[in-house]
Amino acid sequence: VYIRKHPLEIPPPSEEDWLKEDEEDFFLLDADRKREVLPQPFRMINKLVMLVFENAMEIIERREMLRAAQNIKVQPTKCLPTAEFQVTGRANCLAVSGKYIFVGLSVGLAAFRLSDYKEVCVWDAVNTEICAIHASDLGNKHHILLAVDEMGLAFLFCFHKESFLLIKILNEVEDVTKRSICVEVALSPGGDYTGILLQGNAKAWLEIYQLPKDSWLKETEKNPGAAAGLACRERRSSWTSACRAQHCSHTVSLLLQESLVSANKVDAKLSLPVLLMKVKPPKPITGSSFKNPVDALKKVDDGSMLGLGYNHLIKESQWEQQEAIFFSTYWEYVKAEGERESKEEIPRHATFHFLLPSRILPVGPEMKVRPDLPAGISVHWDGSHNLCFYLLNSPLKEKADSDPKPDVVWPCAAPIACSAVSSCSRYLALACEDATITIWDKHLGYPLSVTAILEERLIRSIHFL
């Protein structure tokens, strides 16, 4: 018989019964690590699938962020066309004046009514391509048009009783070799003045014309040629539609061509525009020929305008010495040949604006001005520091063909890159090549703000909204 010597107790655990570390912390282990025990190639397939899934989730999150940011932005209003009209040839430009739309075509000009978008008149006398159009409403069913064709010719039209009346080609000359090219045109608000920028073989200039619109209103009412021209154009449009509908024969097409020529030749003889001034680019500043300051002051008394930089006492030798020192010091940063050529170049492009009466224009008490009629123009040439103002209604002591002197000159710290005038003609914006924009209040005569943009930026154009 076996008799227990000690009381009954739980035996102590042995080392074999101890829990292993991985079994003890099983709740802290990553469940994905269980897949690492899989044999190849299942582990590689698992990694590739997980990589594709993670990349897809990143793309989805990025797209959701972009969609949320897009929804926060103000969505632009989509404007769908309400009507369309067919034109002959290719449409290059258009202008709206009153109740009409004027379209510049590859074969001439066309006018459409805004009410029903129907073609009311076509001008294709010379079969030229119109590249730019400017139009202004003169009132009493009269409109003034300024068109430029592919050859650089500037055509001046009067549109009356739904017919084009050619007044003059502003830069037409008898000698073709002396022809100048029109590169820019502008009409003043109301159609009282027009300006065209012309370029010749080696020079450029700006011509300002006064348009006798009051005389045109009287002459078109008295002249029956406009009505005759309208009748010819109406017959021409009806014959054209008949031709297209019935596939008319060669005889009818010849008759149509004859009617076309006769219709375009019925142009009323209206008063021609008056050339007010011919503004030329500033001459390069050269060395002074004055021996002492008294001679320079005498030149100022003769009427020479201050601010242009011509009346100075710097000798040509002093400039040459300064230029030599500059290029010898900074030879590795500048190109001497290009710098010299740029200094000798004459500007060939200008920006000009018609200005209403304001305090920046020196209008004397003897001059009669109207608040709605332009009193002057502002002109600045490419590469020039000066903004020049010219009065339009001042008594001209010189001939219109001569180079007039500016009435006011605003020198700027850097060359003027571009400029703009607000629609109300009160504010003038100047942007210089040093990325500085200045807003002027012309009525008060002082600047409202000066904004400096980063120097790396170059301002090409500026507009008022």
Salt bridges, closest charged atoms under 4 A:
ASP32 OD1 - ARG35 NH1 3.07
ASP116 OD2 - ARG113 NH2 3.29
ASP124 OD2 - ARG236 NH2 3.48
GLU129 OE2 - ARG90 NH2 2.40
ASP137 OD1 - HIS143 ND1 3.65
GLU162 OE2 - ARG113 NH1 2.96
GLU184 OE1 - HIS349 NE2 3.22
ASP192 OD1 - LYS213 NZ 3.38
GLU221 OE2 - HIS160 NE2 3.94
GLU323 OE2 - ARG340 NE 3.63
GLU337 OE2 - ARG340 NH1 3.80
ASP372 OD2 - ARG370 NH2 3.34
ASP382 OD2 - HIS349 ND1 3.85
ASP441 OD1 - ARG426 NE 3.02
